[in-house]
């Protein structure tokens, strides 16, 4: 069986991590070999980069271009060490964030050069795209309220102002319109089980033929 690469995307608090785990359980019950991973942090090196990227530092903030390059380094290691080998072994790789996050956050959110971002993404991935990207489309205010209502400490990105997060959401919306064959938008404002049922239907139709 050929491996498949499925990515879960969205703004903070959209529920992608929850939905990825529900999807993995469903696929495993069907007998599909599944690997769960994430960006940043899908490798040993990536876990160190994740800490550097997401920890809040008032006196020594991470520069915007530095941030972009660290994400690219994480992705290059991740693709080479984890994603490509598992796909070659016929596994379904479910990933929490991938190239669209960089376009949405560093491109639309930070306003960095799209040409530079696309070039770095291509170098880091060797041109590897997802077979399917699930974009959980949720109202920014709803997503942030979910995060702030949890017991988790907000990371550096989650603490950005509302204007930043709205630009990120705009980025996802435009990416979805530009890539309809790869990106499927799902209403993330629905109850988790309803979202899960929609994802199962999409995967069944597009990848599993069931």
C-alpha positions as CSV (number, residue, x, y, z in Angstrom):
1,X,0.0,0.0,0.0
2,X,1.3,3.4,-0.9
3,X,1.9,5.9,1.9
4,X,-0.1,9.0,2.2
5,X,0.8,12.4,3.6
6,X,-2.1,14.2,5.4
7,X,-1.6,17.6,7.0
8,X,-3.8,19.4,9.6
9,X,-3.7,23.2,9.5
10,X,-5.4,26.2,11.0
11,X,-5.1,29.1,13.4
12,X,-4.5,28.8,17.1
13,X,-7.2,26.8,18.9
14,X,-8.8,25.4,15.7
15,X,-8.7,21.9,17.1
16,X,-6.3,20.4,14.6
17,X,-4.3,18.4,17.1
18,X,-7.4,16.8,18.6
19,X,-8.7,16.0,15.1
20,X,-5.4,14.5,14.0
21,X,-5.5,12.1,16.9
22,X,-9.1,11.1,16.3
23,X,-8.3,10.5,12.7
24,X,-5.3,8.4,13.6
25,X,-7.4,6.2,15.9
26,X,-10.0,5.7,13.1
27,X,-7.4,4.8,10.5
28,X,-5.7,2.4,12.9
29,X,-9.1,0.7,13.5
30,X,-9.3,0.2,9.7
31,X,-5.9,-1.5,9.7
32,X,-4.0,1.5,8.2
33,X,-0.4,2.0,9.5
34,X,-0.3,5.5,10.9
35,X,2.5,7.8,12.1
36,X,1.8,11.0,14.0
37,X,4.2,13.9,13.8
38,X,4.3,17.7,14.0
39,X,6.1,20.9,13.0
40,X,8.1,22.2,14.6
41,X,9.3,19.4,16.7
42,X,9.0,16.1,14.7
43,X,12.6,15.1,15.3
44,X,15.2,15.4,18.1
45,X,16.7,18.4,16.5
46,X,13.2,19.8,15.8
47,X,12.3,19.6,19.5
48,X,15.2,21.9,20.4
49,X,14.2,24.2,17.5
50,X,10.6,24.2,18.8
51,X,11.7,25.4,22.2
52,X,13.7,28.2,20.7
53,X,10.8,29.2,18.4
54,X,8.0,29.1,20.9
55,X,9.4,30.2,24.2
56,X,8.7,33.8,25.0
57,X,11.8,36.0,25.5
58,X,11.3,39.7,26.3
59,X,15.0,40.7,26.3
60,X,16.2,38.6,23.3
61,X,13.3,38.2,20.9
62,X,13.7,36.0,17.9
63,X,14.0,38.1,14.7
64,X,11.4,37.5,11.9
65,X,13.9,36.2,9.3
66,X,15.6,34.1,12.0
67,X,12.2,32.6,12.8
68,X,11.6,31.8,9.2
69,X,15.0,30.1,8.8
70,X,14.6,28.1,12.0
71,X,11.2,26.8,10.7
72,X,12.9,25.9,7.4
73,X,15.7,24.0,9.2
74,X,13.1,22.1,11.3
75,X,11.3,21.1,8.1
76,X,14.3,20.0,6.2
77,X,15.4,17.6,9.0
78,X,11.8,16.4,9.5
79,X,11.2,15.6,5.8
80,X,14.5,13.8,5.4
81,X,14.5,11.9,8.7
82,X,10.8,11.1,9.3
83,X,8.3,12.0,6.6
84,X,9.9,10.5,3.5
85,X,11.1,7.2,5.1
86,X,7.6,6.6,6.6
87,X,5.9,7.3,3.3
88,X,8.3,5.0,1.5
89,X,7.4,2.3,4.0
90,X,3.7,2.6,3.0
91,X,2.5,4.5,6.1
92,X,0.0,7.2,6.5
93,X,1.8,10.2,7.9
94,X,-0.4,12.6,9.8
95,X,1.3,15.9,10.4
96,X,0.3,18.9,12.6
97,X,1.4,21.8,10.4
98,X,3.6,21.9,7.3
99,X,4.4,24.4,4.5
100,X,1.1,26.2,4.6
101,X,1.7,27.3,8.2
102,X,4.9,29.1,7.1
103,X,3.1,30.9,4.3
104,X,0.2,31.9,6.6
105,X,2.3,32.8,9.6
106,X,5.5,34.2,8.3
107,X,4.1,35.3,4.9
108,X,0.7,36.8,5.7
109,X,1.3,37.2,9.5
110,X,4.8,38.7,9.5
111,X,4.7,40.1,6.0
112,X,7.9,38.4,4.9
113,X,8.7,37.8,1.2
114,X,6.5,35.1,-0.4
115,X,9.2,34.5,-2.9
116,X,11.8,33.8,-0.2
117,X,9.3,31.6,1.7
118,X,8.4,29.6,-1.3
119,X,12.1,29.1,-2.1
120,X,12.9,28.0,1.4
121,X,9.9,25.6,1.5
122,X,11.0,24.0,-1.7
123,X,14.6,23.6,-0.5
124,X,13.4,22.1,2.8
125,X,10.9,19.7,1.3
126,X,12.5,18.8,-2.0
127,X,9.2,19.6,-3.5
128,X,7.2,17.1,-1.2
129,X,3.6,18.2,-0.9
130,X,0.8,16.7,1.1
131,X,-1.7,14.3,-0.5
132,X,-4.4,16.2,1.4
133,X,-4.4,19.1,3.8
134,X,-7.3,19.5,6.2
135,X,-7.8,23.2,7.0
136,X,-9.9,23.7,10.1
137,X,-11.5,27.0,9.4
138,X,-12.4,28.6,12.8
139,X,-13.1,32.2,13.8
140,X,-9.9,33.7,15.2
141,X,-11.6,35.0,18.3
142,X,-13.1,31.6,19.0
143,X,-9.8,29.8,18.6
144,X,-7.9,32.2,20.8
145,X,-10.6,32.0,23.5
146,X,-10.2,28.2,23.4
147,X,-6.5,28.5,23.9
148,X,-6.8,31.1,26.7
149,X,-9.5,29.1,28.4
150,X,-7.2,26.0,28.7
151,X,-4.6,25.4,31.3
152,X,-1.8,25.6,28.9
153,X,0.7,28.4,29.0
154,X,0.4,30.5,25.8
155,X,3.5,30.3,23.6
156,X,5.2,33.2,21.8
157,X,3.1,32.8,18.7
158,X,-0.2,32.4,20.5
159,X,0.5,35.7,22.4
160,X,0.7,37.7,19.2
161,X,-2.0,40.5,18.8
162,X,-5.3,39.8,17.2
163,X,-4.4,41.6,14.0
164,X,-1.6,39.2,13.4
165,X,-3.9,36.2,13.9
166,X,-6.5,37.7,11.5
167,X,-3.8,38.1,8.8
168,X,-2.8,34.4,9.4
169,X,-6.5,33.4,8.9
170,X,-6.6,35.4,5.7
171,X,-3.6,33.5,4.5
172,X,-5.2,30.2,5.1
173,X,-8.4,31.4,3.3
174,X,-6.4,32.5,0.2
175,X,-4.3,29.3,0.2
176,X,-7.5,27.2,0.3
177,X,-8.9,29.1,-2.7
178,X,-5.7,28.8,-4.6
179,X,-5.2,25.0,-4.0
180,X,-8.7,23.4,-4.0
181,X,-7.4,20.0,-5.1
182,X,-5.0,19.8,-2.1
183,X,-6.6,21.8,0.7
184,X,-10.1,21.0,2.0
185,X,-11.7,23.5,4.3
186,X,-13.8,22.2,7.2
187,X,-15.8,24.3,9.6
188,X,-13.8,24.2,12.8
189,X,-16.6,26.0,14.8
190,X,-18.6,22.7,14.8
191,X,-18.5,20.3,17.7
192,X,-15.5,18.0,17.6
193,X,-17.4,14.8,16.7
194,X,-19.1,16.6,13.8
195,X,-15.7,17.8,12.5
196,X,-14.4,14.3,12.9
197,X,-17.2,12.8,10.8
198,X,-16.6,15.3,8.0
199,X,-12.9,14.4,8.0
200,X,-13.7,10.7,7.9
201,X,-15.9,11.4,4.9
202,X,-13.3,13.4,3.0
203,X,-10.5,10.8,3.7
204,X,-12.8,8.0,2.7
205,X,-13.7,9.6,-0.6
206,X,-10.3,10.9,-1.5
207,X,-7.8,8.5,-0.2
208,X,-9.4,5.3,1.0
209,X,-12.2,4.7,-1.6
210,X,-14.6,3.8,1.1
